Amino acid sequence: MSTPSFHPPQRTLMGPGPSDVNPRILEAMSRPTIGHLDPAFVDMMEQMKSLLQYAFKTENPLTLPVSAPGSAGMETCFVNLVEPGDTVIVCINGVFGNRMVENVQRCGATAVTVNDAWGDAVDPAKLEDALKQHPEASVVAFVHAETSTGALSDARQLVELAHKYDCLTIVDAVTSLGGVELQVDAWDIDAIYSGTQKCLSCTPGLSPVSFSERATQRIQKRTHTVQSWFMDLNLVMGYWGKGAKRAYHHTAPINSLYALHESLVILQEEGIENSWARHALNHQALKAGIEALGMGFIVEEQSRLPQLNAVTLPEGADDATVRGILLNDYNLEIGAGLGDLAGKIWRIGLMGYASRKTNVLFCLGALDEVLNATGAKVTSGKAVAAAQAVYAAS
Ligand SMILES: *Cc1c(COP(=O)(O)O)cnc(C)c1O
């Protein structure tokens, strides 16, 4: 008895991530594996750093990809910047804020939470109240783009407030990087992490991070050793830092790094501002189609993420049935709602390579047919044309 090779189906990925991977990236991944201290590889690592600085809009020297998914980037930020006994203010407006609280507690620190309803942006006034009530706080953490709800928060304003009260900032940019405006230096962000499988359209498994001078100093002045050996940046820098004396820390995921390199080359070729504009346009087209069907969004227009569209289920639609037909008959994946929003919303991702006209039209056409066929209350036959009209006017 032999086990056959695994051949996954060919899907269109329009959920909360992973997003469609550009074929150029899959090709880059299949190039020959070389040693992680090979001079040719080291050259690639230097390029990777500048490409990441380009994507983050930063000149921070401490900018590198952590060899694990977005959650490990999150943990890298917390374990390096938070010490036992510290107080950290965490803004929660969805799933990932809660994950931040877990990180704070596992660092032996106290988390003070600022809570906003799921679907709302983080309220700066509430953050300021918490900062006034907790002068002992040393770090403020929040999610720029909440993938669980599709809400965008005003990162620049939240960072400004944190600094006014002498706190460093940890920003989750897993879903925002490449999809909406993000300026690490101009907004003065101290520590930021992202992921490869959302708007960078790369394979999952790496987490780009960047730390400001202020954050780097905080790490160097720690009184407790970082409790995670793997994520201790003082050690990681021995491998990713500049200079001839690169030392072995762990075996880098060589071929995954080729993939990330290629995805950042693609981003640079397009121009990051053009990428933001493309995400905005495709969102407008999808929105026109969703509204033509008679469906709506849960997030207010001004804080809506173009790359993650949280749309309400129409009357008479069955969540699992519709997503099942989309997957089986159309090879199309869209995301379900999480927590209290389960069964009430779908999360339609237009991230990176998936953010394109053909996907918007395909998804609207499929939704129109499936909703109509399963007896949901929608206005059928107008969605695709409504999206086409947006493209025609652009
Ligand atoms: C996906 C995501 C994460 C976690 O990334 P993983 O790669 O799944 O570990 C964290 N934060 C946000 C906002 C995300 O969308």
Ligand as a Chemical Component Dictionary entry (heavy atoms), coordinates in Angstrom:
data_LIG
# 
_chem_comp.id                   LIG 
_chem_comp.type                 NON-POLYMER 
_chem_comp.pdbx_formal_charge   0 
_chem_comp.three_letter_code    LIG 
# 
loop_
_chem_comp_atom.comp_id 
_chem_comp_atom.atom_id 
_chem_comp_atom.alt_atom_id 
_chem_comp_atom.type_symbol 
_chem_comp_atom.charge 
_chem_comp_atom.model_Cartn_x 
_chem_comp_atom.model_Cartn_y 
_chem_comp_atom.model_Cartn_z 
_chem_comp_atom.pdbx_ordinal 
LIG C1 C1 C 0 -4.126 36.561 10.340 1  
LIG C2 C2 C 0 -3.895 37.536 11.433 2  
LIG C3 C3 C 0 -3.028 37.293 12.519 3  
LIG C4 C4 C 0 -2.346 35.972 12.727 4  
LIG O1 O1 O 0 -1.521 35.612 11.699 5  
LIG P1 P1 P 0 -1.130 34.062 11.526 6  
LIG O2 O2 O 0 -0.215 34.084 10.347 7  
LIG O3 O3 O 0 -2.417 33.345 11.305 8  
LIG O4 O4 O 0 -0.458 33.628 12.763 9  
LIG C5 C5 C 0 -2.842 38.291 13.439 10 
LIG N1 N1 N 0 -3.479 39.484 13.344 11 
LIG C6 C6 C 0 -4.330 39.751 12.341 12 
LIG C7 C7 C 0 -4.998 41.084 12.289 13 
LIG C8 C8 C 0 -4.573 38.787 11.358 14 
LIG O5 O5 O 0 -5.421 39.042 10.366 15 
# 
loop_
_chem_comp_bond.comp_id 
_chem_comp_bond.atom_id_1 
_chem_comp_bond.atom_id_2 
_chem_comp_bond.value_order 
_chem_comp_bond.pdbx_ordinal 
LIG C1 C2 SING 1  
LIG C2 C3 SING 2  
LIG C2 C8 DOUB 3  
LIG C3 C4 SING 4  
LIG C3 C5 DOUB 5  
LIG C4 O1 SING 6  
LIG O1 P1 SING 7  
LIG P1 O2 DOUB 8  
LIG P1 O3 SING 9  
LIG P1 O4 SING 10 
LIG C5 N1 SING 11 
LIG N1 C6 DOUB 12 
LIG C6 C7 SING 13 
LIG C6 C8 SING 14 
LIG C8 O5 SING 15 
# 
